[in-house]
Amino acid sequence: MSTVGQESVVAQETVAGSGTGGGRGRGRPKGTWTSVAATRTPTTLVVLRYAVLVTAALGVLVPLTWTVLSSFKSQSELAQRPPSLMPKSFAPTNYTEAMSRFDFGTYLSNSVIVTVGATILTVVINTMCAYGLAKYNFRGRNALFLLVLAMIMVPLQVILISVYKVASDLGLVNSLWGLIIPPAATPTGVFLIRQYMLSIPDELIEGSRVDGAGEFATFLRIIVPLCGAPIAVVTVFSVMWRWNDFLWPLIISQDQSKYTLPVALAQFSAEEVVPFNYILAMSVVAMLPVVLIFLFLQRYIVTGIANTGIK
């Protein structure tokens, strides 16, 4: 009887196990569409969203790829109809000849000095201005902030003559300081950092003052370390703006020794036969630092903008 009872129990457990396994098998969602795992079929909205993102990515990458490949082509290859995508040779002839045609080292050093100097000055001025607008209560603060926002809508062309007159009176014309100081304060940077500072609790500042820290020490030791993300965003934007700036350096620099790379590249357009192969080669060299900086700091851009209230 005991043997029969044990066999009965084993049989019942076997049936129960198979039933449970069958239940798991029946309850498991089947793989659908082209998925390997057990996932749901993507909706039309998801497919449309990915299609738009892929199209936008191709819209950016295709011209960039064409520029890099065309920088290795000769004048005859660029004039070929229909145009070909791949160059006949990847020899860096265009790069070496273009650098020998003009003082590339001087223009590159000018761009680096202007970009680094203007970026440091922009970060310092915008951070201090944003701190005052976010954490100090004074009469007219909101009106002043609205005035800063209104300056975002004013293009440089509108105030160009006035800014040039001020720069001329200060002796900044035809000098690298004239390229660094006038465009240092940017209302966009003030807005981004100020919006982030509004989320910092005032208790941190009050506690620092109670501990005996001065205003500048509170700003430098408490506020600035907490604003790393928006400061990184402003830094990246400032590097891109100053490195690619053309109009203001063209007007303020009257000597070729003060030209930056974008202004120097425009010299090729003044020749009788425009060397597009040299222009493309130097354009690749000019945009390479900005692309590398953006690739390394892109996560700070996403984080900083997401935390400033811009959705």
C-alpha positions as a LaTeX table, in Angstrom:
\begin{tabular}{lrrr}
\hline
Residue & $x$ (\AA) & $y$ (\AA) & $z$ (\AA) \\
\hline
Met1 & 0.00 & 0.00 & 0.00 \\
Ser2 & 2.83 & 2.37 & 0.80 \\
Thr3 & 4.43 & 1.72 & $-2.60$ \\
Val4 & 1.17 & 2.38 & $-4.40$ \\
Gly5 & 0.64 & 5.54 & $-2.37$ \\
Gln6 & 4.09 & 6.86 & $-3.26$ \\
Glu7 & 3.56 & 6.16 & $-6.97$ \\
Ser8 & 0.23 & 7.99 & $-6.78$ \\
Val9 & 1.85 & 11.02 & $-5.16$ \\
Val10 & 4.64 & 11.08 & $-7.76$ \\
Ala11 & 2.10 & 10.84 & $-10.56$ \\
Gln12 & 0.07 & 13.71 & $-9.12$ \\
Glu13 & 3.19 & 15.90 & $-8.79$ \\
Thr14 & 4.16 & 15.09 & $-12.37$ \\
Val15 & 0.73 & 16.04 & $-13.65$ \\
Ala16 & 0.72 & 19.22 & $-11.55$ \\
Gly17 & 4.20 & 20.19 & $-12.81$ \\
Ser18 & 3.26 & 19.64 & $-16.40$ \\
Gly19 & 0.10 & 21.64 & $-15.88$ \\
Thr20 & 2.03 & 24.48 & $-14.31$ \\
Gly21 & 4.57 & 24.46 & $-17.11$ \\
Gly22 & 1.82 & 24.36 & $-19.65$ \\
Gly23 & 0.19 & 27.29 & $-17.89$ \\
Arg24 & 3.42 & 29.27 & $-18.07$ \\
Gly25 & 3.74 & 28.35 & $-21.70$ \\
Arg26 & 0.20 & 29.43 & $-22.45$ \\
Gly27 & 0.57 & 32.66 & $-20.41$ \\
Arg28 & 3.88 & 33.69 & $-22.03$ \\
Pro29 & 3.37 & 36.31 & $-24.77$ \\
Lys30 & 4.44 & 35.20 & $-28.18$ \\
Gly31 & 7.08 & 37.04 & $-30.12$ \\
Thr32 & 5.45 & 39.21 & $-32.73$ \\
Trp33 & 6.44 & 41.24 & $-35.75$ \\
Thr34 & 10.22 & 41.00 & $-36.23$ \\
Ser35 & 11.12 & 40.81 & $-32.53$ \\
Val36 & 13.23 & 38.00 & $-31.11$ \\
Ala37 & 12.16 & 38.48 & $-27.50$ \\
Ala38 & 8.60 & 38.48 & $-26.22$ \\
Thr39 & 7.75 & 42.10 & $-27.06$ \\
Arg40 & 4.68 & 43.84 & $-28.29$ \\
Thr41 & 4.15 & 45.02 & $-31.82$ \\
Pro42 & 5.26 & 48.68 & $-32.09$ \\
Thr43 & 2.46 & 51.13 & $-32.61$ \\
Thr44 & 2.14 & 53.38 & $-35.62$ \\
Leu45 & 3.22 & 56.38 & $-33.52$ \\
Val46 & 6.45 & 54.65 & $-32.46$ \\
Val47 & 7.26 & 53.63 & $-36.04$ \\
Leu48 & 6.55 & 57.18 & $-37.24$ \\
Arg49 & 8.71 & 58.67 & $-34.50$ \\
Tyr50 & 11.68 & 56.47 & $-35.38$ \\
Ala51 & 11.20 & 57.21 & $-39.07$ \\
Val52 & 11.33 & 60.95 & $-38.37$ \\
Leu53 & 14.44 & 60.56 & $-36.18$ \\
Val54 & 16.22 & 58.46 & $-38.80$ \\
Thr55 & 15.32 & 60.96 & $-41.52$ \\
Ala56 & 16.60 & 63.86 & $-39.40$ \\
Ala57 & 19.83 & 61.98 & $-38.65$ \\
Leu58 & 20.38 & 61.32 & $-42.34$ \\
Gly59 & 19.68 & 64.98 & $-43.09$ \\
Val60 & 22.57 & 65.90 & $-40.82$ \\
Leu61 & 24.99 & 63.10 & $-41.64$ \\
Val62 & 24.66 & 63.09 & $-45.44$ \\
Pro63 & 25.96 & 66.68 & $-45.99$ \\
Leu64 & 28.66 & 66.13 & $-43.37$ \\
Thr65 & 29.79 & 62.91 & $-45.04$ \\
Trp66 & 29.72 & 64.55 & $-48.47$ \\
Thr67 & 31.87 & 67.43 & $-47.18$ \\
Val68 & 34.49 & 65.10 & $-45.69$ \\
Leu69 & 34.68 & 62.94 & $-48.83$ \\
Ser70 & 34.72 & 65.95 & $-51.16$ \\
Ser71 & 37.61 & 67.48 & $-49.24$ \\
Phe72 & 39.82 & 64.84 & $-50.90$ \\
Lys73 & 38.61 & 65.58 & $-54.43$ \\
Ser74 & 40.34 & 67.74 & $-57.00$ \\
Gln75 & 38.75 & 70.68 & $-58.79$ \\
Ser76 & 37.95 & 68.54 & $-61.81$ \\
Glu77 & 36.26 & 65.90 & $-59.64$ \\
Leu78 & 34.12 & 68.54 & $-57.95$ \\
Ala79 & 33.06 & 69.89 & $-61.35$ \\
Gln80 & 32.15 & 66.44 & $-62.64$ \\
Arg81 & 28.53 & 65.91 & $-63.69$ \\
Pro82 & 26.89 & 63.83 & $-62.43$ \\
Pro83 & 28.89 & 64.14 & $-59.21$ \\
Ser84 & 30.55 & 61.09 & $-57.69$ \\
Leu85 & 30.41 & 60.30 & $-54.01$ \\
Met86 & 33.85 & 58.75 & $-53.51$ \\
Pro87 & 37.07 & 60.55 & $-54.43$ \\
Lys88 & 39.61 & 58.88 & $-56.68$ \\
Ser89 & 42.27 & 59.15 & $-53.99$ \\
Phe90 & 42.37 & 59.87 & $-50.26$ \\
Ala91 & 45.72 & 61.63 & $-50.45$ \\
Pro92 & 45.80 & 64.73 & $-48.18$ \\
Thr93 & 46.94 & 66.98 & $-51.02$ \\
Asn94 & 44.15 & 69.52 & $-50.55$ \\
Tyr95 & 44.96 & 69.87 & $-46.85$ \\
Thr96 & 48.68 & 70.38 & $-47.29$ \\
Glu97 & 48.33 & 72.78 & $-50.22$ \\
Ala98 & 45.60 & 74.80 & $-48.50$ \\
Met99 & 47.72 & 75.20 & $-45.38$ \\
Ser100 & 50.64 & 76.37 & $-47.50$ \\
Arg101 & 48.46 & 78.96 & $-49.28$ \\
Phe102 & 47.87 & 81.01 & $-46.14$ \\
Asp103 & 49.14 & 81.30 & $-42.57$ \\
Phe104 & 47.06 & 78.53 & $-41.09$ \\
Gly105 & 48.93 & 78.48 & $-37.76$ \\
Thr106 & 48.21 & 82.15 & $-37.07$ \\
Tyr107 & 44.52 & 81.87 & $-37.88$ \\
Leu108 & 44.19 & 78.70 & $-35.82$ \\
Ser109 & 45.90 & 80.23 & $-32.80$ \\
Asn110 & 43.68 & 83.33 & $-33.09$ \\
Ser111 & 40.57 & 81.14 & $-33.12$ \\
Val112 & 41.76 & 79.15 & $-30.11$ \\
Ile113 & 42.66 & 82.28 & $-28.10$ \\
Val114 & 39.36 & 84.00 & $-28.91$ \\
Thr115 & 37.27 & 80.91 & $-28.26$ \\
Val116 & 38.92 & 80.03 & $-24.94$ \\
Gly117 & 39.04 & 83.62 & $-23.67$ \\
Ala118 & 35.49 & 84.46 & $-24.69$ \\
Thr119 & 34.15 & 81.19 & $-23.27$ \\
Ile120 & 35.77 & 81.74 & $-19.86$ \\
Leu121 & 34.50 & 85.32 & $-19.75$ \\
Thr122 & 31.04 & 84.24 & $-20.87$ \\
Val123 & 30.76 & 81.57 & $-18.17$ \\
Val124 & 31.92 & 83.97 & $-15.42$ \\
Ile125 & 29.64 & 86.86 & $-16.42$ \\
Asn126 & 26.57 & 84.74 & $-17.15$ \\
Thr127 & 26.90 & 82.72 & $-13.92$ \\
Met128 & 27.21 & 85.81 & $-11.74$ \\
Cys129 & 24.36 & 87.58 & $-13.51$ \\
Ala130 & 22.13 & 84.51 & $-13.25$ \\
Tyr131 & 22.91 & 84.20 & $-9.53$ \\
Gly132 & 21.84 & 87.78 & $-8.92$ \\
Leu133 & 18.59 & 87.35 & $-10.86$ \\
Ala134 & 17.75 & 84.03 & $-9.20$ \\
Lys135 & 18.72 & 84.45 & $-5.54$ \\
Tyr136 & 18.61 & 88.18 & $-4.74$ \\
Asn137 & 15.36 & 90.04 & $-4.10$ \\
Phe138 & 15.55 & 93.62 & $-5.28$ \\
Arg139 & 13.18 & 96.07 & $-6.88$ \\
Gly140 & 12.94 & 95.65 & $-10.64$ \\
Arg141 & 14.39 & 92.13 & $-10.71$ \\
Asn142 & 11.62 & 90.69 & $-12.88$ \\
Ala143 & 11.72 & 93.67 & $-15.24$ \\
Leu144 & 15.48 & 93.28 & $-15.59$ \\
Phe145 & 15.08 & 89.58 & $-16.32$ \\
Leu146 & 12.46 & 90.33 & $-18.99$ \\
Leu147 & 14.89 & 92.81 & $-20.52$ \\
Val148 & 17.55 & 90.10 & $-20.65$ \\
Leu149 & 15.08 & 87.74 & $-22.35$ \\
Ala150 & 14.14 & 90.47 & $-24.84$ \\
Met151 & 17.80 & 90.76 & $-25.87$ \\
Ile152 & 17.65 & 87.18 & $-27.15$ \\
Met153 & 15.37 & 88.38 & $-29.95$ \\
Val154 & 17.71 & 91.21 & $-30.99$ \\
Pro155 & 20.11 & 90.08 & $-33.74$ \\
Leu156 & 23.67 & 91.35 & $-33.93$ \\
Gln157 & 22.99 & 93.14 & $-37.20$ \\
Val158 & 20.61 & 95.54 & $-35.44$ \\
Ile159 & 23.14 & 96.73 & $-32.84$ \\
Leu160 & 26.26 & 96.19 & $-34.93$ \\
Ile161 & 27.04 & 99.87 & $-35.52$ \\
Ser162 & 26.51 & 100.79 & $-31.87$ \\
Val163 & 28.68 & 97.94 & $-30.60$ \\
Tyr164 & 31.41 & 98.81 & $-33.11$ \\
Lys165 & 31.33 & 102.47 & $-32.00$ \\
Val166 & 31.76 & 101.45 & $-28.35$ \\
Ala167 & 34.57 & 99.04 & $-29.25$ \\
Ser168 & 36.28 & 101.77 & $-31.27$ \\
Asp169 & 36.07 & 104.26 & $-28.38$ \\
Leu170 & 37.62 & 101.67 & $-26.06$ \\
Gly171 & 40.45 & 100.94 & $-28.49$ \\
Leu172 & 39.37 & 97.35 & $-29.14$ \\
Val173 & 39.29 & 97.56 & $-32.93$ \\
Asn174 & 41.80 & 95.33 & $-34.73$ \\
Ser175 & 42.75 & 93.43 & $-31.58$ \\
Leu176 & 41.92 & 90.03 & $-30.14$ \\
Trp177 & 40.37 & 91.73 & $-27.10$ \\
Gly178 & 37.82 & 93.22 & $-29.45$ \\
Leu179 & 36.84 & 89.70 & $-30.46$ \\
Ile180 & 36.65 & 88.46 & $-26.85$ \\
Ile181 & 35.02 & 91.17 & $-24.73$ \\
Pro182 & 32.01 & 92.58 & $-26.68$ \\
Pro183 & 30.16 & 89.28 & $-27.29$ \\
Ala184 & 30.99 & 87.84 & $-23.84$ \\
Ala185 & 27.63 & 88.33 & $-22.09$ \\
Thr186 & 24.94 & 86.22 & $-23.75$ \\
Pro187 & 21.29 & 86.41 & $-22.63$ \\
Thr188 & 20.77 & 82.77 & $-23.55$ \\
Gly189 & 23.41 & 81.69 & $-21.07$ \\
Val190 & 21.94 & 83.90 & $-18.34$ \\
Phe191 & 18.52 & 82.38 & $-18.92$ \\
Leu192 & 19.72 & 78.76 & $-18.83$ \\
Ile193 & 21.77 & 79.14 & $-15.66$ \\
Arg194 & 19.17 & 81.29 & $-13.89$ \\
Gln195 & 16.42 & 78.74 & $-14.50$ \\
Tyr196 & 18.59 & 76.03 & $-12.99$ \\
Met197 & 19.53 & 78.15 & $-9.97$ \\
Leu198 & 15.86 & 78.64 & $-9.11$ \\
Ser199 & 15.73 & 74.92 & $-8.21$ \\
Ile200 & 18.54 & 75.27 & $-5.63$ \\
Pro201 & 17.07 & 75.58 & $-2.10$ \\
Asp202 & 17.59 & 78.95 & $-0.44$ \\
Glu203 & 18.33 & 77.14 & 2.82 \\
Leu204 & 21.76 & 76.18 & 1.46 \\
Ile205 & 22.65 & 79.84 & 0.96 \\
Glu206 & 21.22 & 80.87 & 4.32 \\
Gly207 & 23.11 & 78.07 & 6.08 \\
Ser208 & 26.33 & 79.17 & 4.44 \\
Arg209 & 25.78 & 82.73 & 5.62 \\
Val210 & 25.07 & 81.54 & 9.15 \\
Asp211 & 28.37 & 79.65 & 9.10 \\
Gly212 & 30.11 & 82.94 & 8.37 \\
Ala213 & 30.77 & 82.58 & 4.65 \\
Gly214 & 30.74 & 85.74 & 2.59 \\
Glu215 & 28.65 & 86.29 & $-0.51$ \\
Phe216 & 31.43 & 85.48 & $-2.93$ \\
Ala217 & 32.45 & 82.39 & $-0.93$ \\
Thr218 & 28.84 & 81.19 & $-0.94$ \\
Phe219 & 28.60 & 81.72 & $-4.66$ \\
Leu220 & 31.93 & 80.02 & $-5.40$ \\
Arg221 & 31.72 & 77.08 & $-2.99$ \\
Ile222 & 27.98 & 76.35 & $-2.89$ \\
Ile223 & 26.28 & 77.61 & $-6.04$ \\
Val224 & 28.89 & 77.01 & $-8.73$ \\
Pro225 & 29.52 & 73.31 & $-7.89$ \\
Leu226 & 25.76 & 72.66 & $-7.98$ \\
Cys227 & 25.42 & 74.30 & $-11.42$ \\
Gly228 & 27.83 & 72.05 & $-13.28$ \\
Ala229 & 25.25 & 70.88 & $-15.85$ \\
Pro230 & 24.01 & 74.32 & $-17.05$ \\
Ile231 & 27.55 & 75.73 & $-16.98$ \\
Ala232 & 28.65 & 72.85 & $-19.21$ \\
Val233 & 25.78 & 73.66 & $-21.59$ \\
Val234 & 26.75 & 77.32 & $-21.76$ \\
Thr235 & 30.40 & 76.33 & $-22.27$ \\
Val236 & 29.58 & 74.10 & $-25.23$ \\
Phe237 & 27.30 & 76.71 & $-26.78$ \\
Ser238 & 29.90 & 79.44 & $-26.30$ \\
Val239 & 32.62 & 77.35 & $-27.93$ \\
Met240 & 30.36 & 76.69 & $-30.92$ \\
Trp241 & 29.34 & 80.35 & $-31.23$ \\
Arg242 & 32.83 & 81.81 & $-30.92$ \\
Trp243 & 34.56 & 79.22 & $-33.08$ \\
Asn244 & 32.09 & 79.63 & $-35.95$ \\
Asp245 & 31.54 & 83.39 & $-35.58$ \\
Phe246 & 32.14 & 85.24 & $-38.83$ \\
Leu247 & 30.42 & 88.63 & $-38.96$ \\
Trp248 & 31.88 & 90.27 & $-35.86$ \\
Pro249 & 35.49 & 89.09 & $-36.46$ \\
Leu250 & 35.20 & 90.23 & $-40.07$ \\
Ile251 & 34.26 & 93.76 & $-38.99$ \\
Ile252 & 36.48 & 94.20 & $-35.95$ \\
Ser253 & 39.63 & 92.64 & $-37.50$ \\
Gln254 & 41.17 & 94.98 & $-40.04$ \\
Asp255 & 44.54 & 93.22 & $-40.22$ \\
Gln256 & 44.97 & 89.68 & $-41.57$ \\
Ser257 & 47.13 & 88.78 & $-38.58$ \\
Lys258 & 43.98 & 89.11 & $-36.41$ \\
Tyr259 & 41.75 & 86.94 & $-38.61$ \\
Thr260 & 40.11 & 83.82 & $-37.23$ \\
Leu261 & 39.56 & 80.65 & $-39.25$ \\
Pro262 & 36.07 & 81.49 & $-40.62$ \\
Val263 & 37.27 & 84.89 & $-41.82$ \\
Ala264 & 40.45 & 83.40 & $-43.27$ \\
Leu265 & 38.43 & 80.82 & $-45.22$ \\
Ala266 & 36.51 & 83.64 & $-46.87$ \\
Gln267 & 39.75 & 84.79 & $-48.50$ \\
Phe268 & 39.53 & 81.89 & $-50.94$ \\
Ser269 & 36.22 & 83.23 & $-52.26$ \\
Ala270 & 37.95 & 86.44 & $-53.35$ \\
Glu271 & 40.21 & 84.63 & $-55.81$ \\
Glu272 & 39.52 & 84.66 & $-59.54$ \\
Val273 & 38.98 & 80.89 & $-59.57$ \\
Val274 & 37.41 & 79.80 & $-56.30$ \\
Pro275 & 39.30 & 76.70 & $-55.01$ \\
Phe276 & 36.39 & 74.77 & $-53.58$ \\
Asn277 & 38.62 & 71.80 & $-52.82$ \\
Tyr278 & 40.74 & 73.94 & $-50.49$ \\
Ile279 & 37.64 & 75.48 & $-48.91$ \\
Leu280 & 36.19 & 72.04 & $-48.20$ \\
Ala281 & 39.47 & 70.80 & $-46.73$ \\
Met282 & 39.84 & 73.76 & $-44.40$ \\
Ser283 & 36.16 & 73.59 & $-43.48$ \\
Val284 & 36.68 & 70.03 & $-42.26$ \\
Val285 & 39.67 & 71.16 & $-40.18$ \\
Ala286 & 37.69 & 74.08 & $-38.77$ \\
Met287 & 34.66 & 72.04 & $-37.74$ \\
Leu288 & 36.61 & 69.10 & $-36.28$ \\
Pro289 & 37.28 & 70.65 & $-32.82$ \\
Val290 & 33.63 & 71.64 & $-32.38$ \\
Val291 & 32.43 & 68.16 & $-33.35$ \\
Leu292 & 34.82 & 66.51 & $-30.89$ \\
Ile293 & 33.83 & 68.84 & $-28.05$ \\
Phe294 & 30.16 & 68.21 & $-28.74$ \\
Leu295 & 30.63 & 64.43 & $-28.80$ \\
Phe296 & 32.41 & 64.44 & $-25.45$ \\
Leu297 & 30.00 & 66.87 & $-23.72$ \\
Gln298 & 26.67 & 66.01 & $-25.35$ \\
Arg299 & 25.33 & 64.28 & $-22.24$ \\
Tyr300 & 25.82 & 67.51 & $-20.28$ \\
Ile301 & 23.77 & 69.37 & $-22.89$ \\
Val302 & 20.84 & 66.98 & $-22.49$ \\
Thr303 & 21.04 & 67.03 & $-18.69$ \\
Gly304 & 21.49 & 70.78 & $-18.43$ \\
Ile305 & 18.65 & 71.69 & $-20.77$ \\
Ala306 & 16.32 & 69.12 & $-19.15$ \\
Asn307 & 16.97 & 70.65 & $-15.73$ \\
Thr308 & 16.35 & 74.25 & $-16.81$ \\
Gly309 & 12.69 & 73.75 & $-17.54$ \\
Ile310 & 13.01 & 73.64 & $-21.34$ \\
Lys311 & 11.05 & 70.63 & $-22.53$ \\
\hline
\end{tabular}
